[in-house]
Amino acid sequence: MKPVVAISIGDLNGVGAEIALKSHETIKEFCRPLYFCNRLMLEQAAKLLGIRLPKDLEVEYVEGEFAITPGKISKKSAKLSFASFAKAVEMTANGITDALVTLPINKEAWHKAGIHYSGHTDYLRKRFKKEAIMMLGCDKLFVALFTEHIPLKEVPKQIKRKKLARFLIDFYESTKPLLPVPVLGLNPHAGDGGVLGDEEEKIAAAIEKANKKLGKDIFFGPVVPDIAFTPNFRKNVSHIVAMYHDQGLAPLKALYFDESINVSLNLPILRTSVDHGTAYDIAYRGLAKNTSYINAVRYATYHH
């Protein structure tokens, strides 16, 4: 029996439907995809793309019909994307589906539609009352983010020994990496011994606390951030922990943009996602790449 993977369809005014439909033949080889949408909307999307809807497409009905307007922010599209996601979460939580893969939503559209979540991960945190960990990357390298969508000036305030140690322990329990994991410093040169900042003292203390709790030296650092993504350093690690969003994702996307996926760790369900947005500028033009999506489905299939 192939695992059943829930696919939340995302914002239909973006590239999600194109990616899902063009990838169906590939992913059904290793899983049984269940698409959370409705057939009328998928038929409309297929017509805009100039393709036929696959006959073996399994669709879990989600209410919400409207005229797709490629590249436009729409409350109706936002509401369908949220309803698709929320239903897929519940069916995965109840064990009806084995894992969840999300196609991209538009956060501004969610806001305008009165959906008061900053995105998928924010919803999952509140739904499960767990500190979800955002990890992005591919088989060549994964990067976990200690802080995510907060202003840069707020990041130093979040770096506390106890909180970071808990994060590191949860991260390890969710991934069980085989290689030691570097934890990046916050400041240039990892603080240069306190000359350029003292946050590294807290990071070092958190690493020590986490390793002691785990009973082995899993984490090391704080590592100088500007060397962590160089080829020589990268070849000896599989995962990196970054202190903030752009510190980890700017170099990761420069290296592996088309291949990378987003994984939500430390939750009762496994959720993966593409590592890109709705790409309104190329919606329904046949230009969307699907490598990230196929990788996300594959990860969900084999790690659930």
N, C-alpha and C positions, 0 to 999 in steps of 0.2 A: 504494500500500500504506500503510495506516494504521500508525503505530508501535504495537508491542505493549507495553503498560504492565503490569508486575507489580503486583498489589494484595495486600499482606499484610493479612490480615483483622483483626488486632488481637485484643483480648480480647472474646470473644463474649458475655460477661456485661455488656458495656458497649454503647455506641451505634454501634460500628463497622459491624456487619452492617446495621443500619437505614439508616445513611448510604449504604453501598455499594449496597444493593438499590434504594433510592429514587432513586439518581443514575444507575443503569445506562443508562437510555434516553438521558440527556443526554450522558454521556461517550463512549458508543459512536459518537456522531456524529463525533468527532475522533480517537479512538484505538481500539485493540482491547484491552479490558481482559482480563487473565487473573487469576482469583481463586485465591489460594493457601489452600485450605481442603479440605473434602470435601463432597460434595453432601448427604449425610445431615445434617450440621450446618447447612448453609445452608437446607435444607428445614425443619429445626426452627426456625431463626430466623425464616423467612418465616411459618411457622404462628403463632408467637407474635405476629408483627406483623399478622397477619390479611391477608396478601397472598400472591400466587402467585409462585413462583420464575420469573424470565424464562426462556423456552425456549432463548434463544440464549446463556445464561450459559456461558462457558468456565471450567472449574475444573481447576486443577492439584492432584492429590490430595495431601493432607497428613494423615497418620494422627493419630487422637485423637478419640474420641467420648465424649460425656458429656451429662448433662442440663443445659441452659442454665438458670442461676438468675440472672435479671436483678438487677444491682446488688450481687452478692456476690463477694467475693474467693475465687478458686478456683485450686488448684494445677493442676488438669486444664486449665482455661481458659488459665492462664499458659503451660503447656507447649505447647498447640496454637498460641498466639500466637507463641511463640518459634520453633517448628518452621516455621510459615508464613513468618515473617520470614527465617529463616536460608536456607530453600530459595529464596525469592524473590531474596535477595542473590546466591546462587550462580548462578542462571539469568541474572540481569542481568550479573554479572561475566563470564559465559561468552558473552554476546552473544545468548542465546536470546530474552531480552526486552530492550527498548531502554532502559527506565527503571523505577524502583521508587517506588511510593507506599505509605506505611505508614499504616494506621489505628491508633488509640491502644491502647497496652498499659498494664497497671497495674504499676508498678515494685514495689510491695509484694508483689503476687502473684508476680512473677518471683522476688523474694527468697525468699519462702516455698517456692517450687517448686525452690529450689537453682540458679537461673539467675543466675550471678555477673556480671552486667552491670548498670550503673546505668540503662540504657536503650538505645534504638536507636543513638544516636550513639556511645556508648561501645563497643558491639559493632563498629560500622563502623571505628572507629579501630584497634581491635586486629586485626580481620580483614585490613585493608589496610595496616596499619602506616604510616598517614598521619595527619597532624594535621587531622582534619575540622574545618571551620569551620561553626558554627551561625548561620544567617541566617534571620530571620523578617520577615514583612511581606507587602505586596501591591504591585500596580503603582504605587500612590500613594507608597509609602515602604517600603524594606527597612532592617532594622537587623541588623548583624553584631555578635556578642558576642565580645570578646577573652577573657573568662573566663565560665564558665557555672555549673555546679552545684557551687560551692565556698562555704564560709562567707565572709561579708563580710570578716571580719578577715584572711583569707588573700589578698584581692585585691591590696592594695598590694605584697605580696612578689612577686607575679607580674609586676608592671610593670617590665620590664627593656628597655633600648634594643634589644638584639639580637633578643630574643624578639618584641617588638611589631613591629619592622621586618619580620621574617620573616612574621608574621601579615598585615601590611598588603600585602606583596608577593603572598603567596598569595591573599589576598582579591581583589586587583585582577586577577590572572591568571585567577581563576575566574569573574569577573563582567564585567570590562571596562566599568565604568560610563562613561556619556558625560559626566556632570557631575562637578565636583570633589567629593570626599568629606570631610565633616567628621569629625574624630576628637575625641570628648568628653574633657574633663579628668576627673580622678577626684574632685576636691574641690569644695566650693561655690565659685562664682566662678572656677573653674579655678585654684584655689590663691591667688588675689589676690597674684600676684607673690611667692609663697613664704610669705606670712603664714599661710595656711590649709593648708599642706602643700607638699612639694617634688616630688611624683610627676610634676607637669606638666613639669618639666625633662627627665625621661626620655621622656615622651610626645613632647615637641617634638623631641628628638634622634632618636627613632625615625621620626617623620614625615620629618625631613630626610634620614635614611639611606634610607628607602624611596623617596622621590621621586628622590633621586640615582641609586639603582639602576635605577629605571624610566625615568629620563631625561626626566621631565616632572613638573609639579606636580599630581599626582593628589589628594594628601591635604593638608588644612590643619587648623590647630588648635594646641594644644588649645582646643576650643570650650567656653564656659561651658555646662554641662549643662542648666541650667533655661531656656535660650532656644532650644535646638536643636529642640524640637518645636512651637514657636509657628508660627502660620500664615505670617507673613512670612518666617521663616527656611526653613520647610519647602518653600515653593513653588520654591526655587532649588536643591534637592537631591533626589536619587533614593535615596541610600543614606547611612546614618550608621553609624559604628563606635562602639560603647559599651564601656566598660571592664568592666562587670559586668552580670549578669542583669537585676536589677530596674531599673537605671538605663535600660536600653534597652527592656525589655518592658512595664514599667508604663505609660509614656506611649503606646507603640505599641498596646497592647491597649485602652487607653481610647479611642483614635482609630479603630482598624480591627479590633476583635476578631473579628467574624463573617467578615471577608474574608481575614484573614492566614493565611499558610501557613508551614511550617518547611522550609528547604532545607539539605541537607548539601553544603557546598562542599569543594573540594580533595581529591576522591576520584576513583578510576578509574570510578566509576559515578555517575549522577545519582539522588539520593534526595530526594523531597519528602514532606511529611506535613501532616496537619491541625495547626492551632495550638491544639489543646485536648486534654483528657484523655478518659478513658472515660465520664465523666458518668454514673456509676452511678445517680445520683438520678433520671434521666429515661429510663433504658434501657427499651426496648420499650414506650414510652408514646406513640410517634408525634410526639415534640416536638423531636427532634434536628434542628438546622439543618445543611444540607449545602453552604453557599457555600464554606467553607474547603476542603472536600474537592474540590469541582469545580475550584476555583482551583489546588489542588495537582496534580491530574491534568492540567490544562491547561498548567501551567508545565512539568511533566515531559515532556509531549508535544512542546512547542515548543522546549525547551532541551536535549534529549538529544543 
